Amino acid sequence: RVRFKDLTGGGPKQDETAASAGSVKVPFRRYVPPKAVTVVSGGGVAADGKTASFEILRPEIAYPDVVFTDKYADALTLLKAQAAAAGNDQREPALPDLDVTQLQIEVQVRTLQGDPSATAETSQPFVPLYKAIRDFDPGPDNSLKLDFTFQDMNNLSTLKGVVVPAGVDLPLPTARAIRLVFRALGFADPKLEYWGTQDARVGAVSVDAYVQAPSSDERNLFQSTPASEIQAIFLQPDPSTNANQRLQMNVAGLRHEAPSDLFSRLAHQVEQPGKDLALSSHQGRRTVYACSNALRHIINPDGSSISFSSKADLTRHWIVVINLILDRDWSWYAAGNFASLIKEVPDPDNPGQNKLTLPPEPVVFEVQRQLKNGAFLLVGTLTMPGAINPTAALNPERNQTRLIFFDAYDPKPSPGVPLEEPELTYRLVPKFRDKINFVDSKEWHVRLPITTPPSQAPKIVSAGLAFSNYLHDDHYANTEERRRMLFLELDGPVLDKHDLYFARVLAYGPDPMLLEFETNLPSPEEPPLPIDPELIRTITPDQSSDCAGINAMQQLIASPYSDRHFLLPLPDGLNPDSHELFGFFVYELRVGHDCSRWSTAKARFGNPLRVSGVQHPAPQLRCSIMRTEERVTVAAQFASPVWEGRNIRSMTPRTRLYSLLYAQVLQANGQLWRNVLLLRALGDTRQDPDTQDIRLSPAIMEFTQDDILARLRLLGLPLNAPLSVVTVELLPEPNSPFDDPLGRHLGQVRILRVSPLTSVPEICSPLM
């Protein structure tokens, strides 16, 4: 219930004349902003996809506002004239707002969800690109026609904040979802003589239009980078942590650092942050990951990180990584014409309102691998998610996106299939929804080394010594030193024609029969195979092959006459006269890939065969001979074993040296010379007066002139027959009953080495 009361005391009576106190002018200001403009239907992108046009009408203004604008002399008459039509259309009669003289066009492009530069006006993220102002014609019935031209561009830096002069078509980028925001502007009033505020002359409500046109040229999609666009990575399992590894790190000054694991090595190789089997993105850099089904993985919704299931999935096969930088800004969307696909659907978070939606993220690239028959197999796809990780949104680089794709290739051949170097061809094919005239695809060819070691293991059947030819001079007074090598007979040739037999020394020890009794030497440690552990091996296109690991072992020398007999070369650093050859070696034999094929060091050699007690031919025994009128003196050195560079021969030599004196005689047929044994002499150790070490003293063997002449007379040989000497060194035989090892007991005592036949210098012929 409302009661009114007149507080004025009543007005003048009907018969009274009203008195006027005068009139004043009150300044009029418009505070009501213009309404929304009208976009005439039928505008949009042309059929050729190169241009777009829109027709814009001024906003309308109704009674009583239109009367106060003072732009129409007969505003009421005009409103009444359209009252009937307005009633039928269920609208209020209104006239064009002539205070609106300009149209503001703001061009916005759709960006990624989470982009901090995106506007908050709608549920879809758009970023402003530039603004333009266009003038309406003065007449109330004239519309404004806007023309746009689409342009192909890699990024939008050239359009950012661009000023487009009047009369020029407004530029729009292709392959982007574009929102055009139209807003009415009142005439300029710097002194506010008409408008109440500057904000009042700006339309309160904008009108949006969505357009997009496909690009016609999408060449040069990717930036050229110093790093390889594709690389194949082979990871070895992490070595077990032990005291030796910790000691090595301490020596290297890495006491407080943990050894790197295989995943950190992978992350370092692809140059991305990695932790706990997950690769993520650098701050301010957008990265999109993808992976084939060959690796178990999880990719987060925005594609900015990938997590692998376990370390075991990353080892013992090639991980092929395609690493590209897409030279397009974040708004690039070459997958199709999204202007026709944008829809308004009810917003569940705001009842009674709608929101704009875009279709699901399409496949933009396909990754294919070529099969042996030449066909290409689809191994995975790359999509462009419509969201950005918060880390990448910090001080972002919006003009590029890094694409990283993972695939796995198992190089192990099927049983019975020979090993060969894998050759992989990958292809990146753009898959755009619209037909684009010019599109570049990527193709890479990678040749990989063999990562499978030989399955064959060597087996020794027999061993022996191989000698060079036995050569002597014309009178059989001297023989040449014979080259000797140890040969091994194996159970058969290598099964693969590209494989070889190899050997290496594991340990060495001097011959205990040449040492003092009860000489104790430490047992040497057997070293691991000296090859690069190759915790990570990376291969890039056009990389040249190498012989990684081939020098870790020595190749056995194949016989030209047999496919199972091989010579064992001397260990590196030794020559046929090295005193180390008086000892025994522990060898390791393996089958390995030769250098005609590319192999990793870890796959170079197969399973080992350990062989102990291997002894190469002893150093050549040589003797020096001196002859006088009284005697022939022969000197020769005893076998001297060494250990760590030291002579450790016993003070009293364990071996025995004998010299055998021969006389040369011509056969009865005069065809050949022969040697006839005259005398034998046992060596006697005499200390060299120039040295204090008796172990360096030679053995001296003497034949008196009287004994020589007597023996020649006994055999009926000329007393001036030429003489030669052979020196023999015998191994010790403890408690041996054989006291004539080079006579009647020949063959019962082991011979260590023999000197070549050496002629004795001549002296004057004795008197007959």
NORVEN-V248571 format. One record per backbone hydrogen bond with DSSP energy under -0.5 kcal/mol. CO is the residue of the C=O (numbers start at 1). NH is the residue of the N-H. Records with the same first field share a line. If there is no record, write none. Layout:
CO=NH / NH
This chain:
5=7
13=16
16=18
25=27
29=31
30=196 / 197
31=33
34=204 / 205
37=39
38=40 / 57
40=43
44=53
46=49
50=150
51=46
52=148
53=44
54=56 / 146
55=40
56=144
57=38
59=97
61=95
62=66
64=67 / 68
65=69
66=70 / 71
67=70
72=75
74=78
75=79
76=80
77=81
78=82
79=82
80=83
82=86
83=87
84=88
85=89
86=91
87=90
93=63
95=61
96=98
97=100
99=101 / 187
101=136
102=185
103=105 / 134
104=106 / 183
105=107 / 132
106=108 / 181
107=129 / 130
108=179
109=127
112=115
113=388
115=118
124=126
125=111
126=119
127=109
129=161
130=107
132=105
134=103
139=142
143=145
144=56 / 146
146=54
147=170
148=52
149=172
151=174
154=329
156=159 / 160
159=161 / 162
162=164
163=165
165=168
170=149
172=151
175=333
176=178
177=110
178=211
179=108 / 181
180=182 / 209
181=106
182=207
183=104
184=203
185=101 / 102
189=192
194=30
197=201
198=201
199=202
201=186
207=182
209=180
211=178
213=175
216=438
218=440
221=327
229=323
230=541
231=233 / 321
232=539
233=235 / 319
234=537
235=316
242=246
243=247
244=248
245=249
246=250
247=251
248=252
249=254
250=253
254=257
261=265
262=266
263=267
264=268
265=269
266=270
267=271 / 272
273=280
275=278
277=308
278=275
279=306
282=285
284=397
286=402
287=289
288=404
290=406
292=295
296=309
298=307
300=303
303=289
305=300
306=279
307=298
310=313
311=314
312=315
317=235
318=320 / 409
319=233 / 321
320=322 / 407
321=231 / 323
322=324 / 405
324=326 / 403
325=223
326=328 / 401
329=332
333=336
335=433
336=338
337=340
338=341 / 342
343=345 / 357
345=355
346=348
347=350
350=353
353=347
355=345
357=343
362=384
364=431
365=382
366=368 / 429
367=379 / 380
368=427
369=377
371=374
375=371
377=369 / 379
379=293
380=367
382=364 / 365
383=385
386=113
389=393
391=284 / 394
393=395 / 396
396=398
397=400
398=330
401=326
402=288
403=324
404=290
405=322
406=292
407=320
409=318 / 411
414=417
422=448
424=446
425=370
426=444
427=368 / 429
428=430 / 442
429=366
437=439
438=218
442=428
444=426
446=424 / 448
450=600
451=453
454=607
459=491
462=489
464=487
466=485
469=471
471=480
473=476
478=473
483=468
485=466
486=568
487=464
488=490 / 566
489=461 / 462
496=499
498=594
500=592
501=556
502=590
503=554
504=588
506=527
507=586
509=584
511=514
512=515
514=650
516=519
518=520
519=521
525=527
529=531
535=236
537=234
539=232
540=543
546=599
547=550
549=552
550=553
554=503
556=558
557=567
564=490
565=559
566=488
567=557 / 569
568=486
571=574
575=578
578=581
579=582
580=583
582=511
584=509
585=587 / 614
586=506 / 507
587=611
588=504
589=609
590=502
591=606
592=500
594=597
598=450
601=604
604=593
609=589
611=587
614=585
621=756
622=637
624=635
626=633
630=705
631=628
632=703
633=626
634=701
635=624
636=699
639=641
641=648
643=646
646=643 / 648
651=653
656=730
657=683
658=728
659=681
660=726
661=678 / 679
662=724
663=676
665=674
667=670
672=667
674=665
676=663
679=661
681=659
684=700
688=691
692=694
693=696
694=697
698=686
699=636
700=684
701=634
703=632
704=708
705=709
706=710
707=711
708=712
709=713
710=714
711=715
712=716 / 717
713=716
718=721
722=664
723=760
724=662
725=758
726=660
727=755
728=658
729=752 / 753
730=656
733=736
737=739
740=743 / 745
743=746
745=748
750=731 / 752
753=729
757=479
758=725
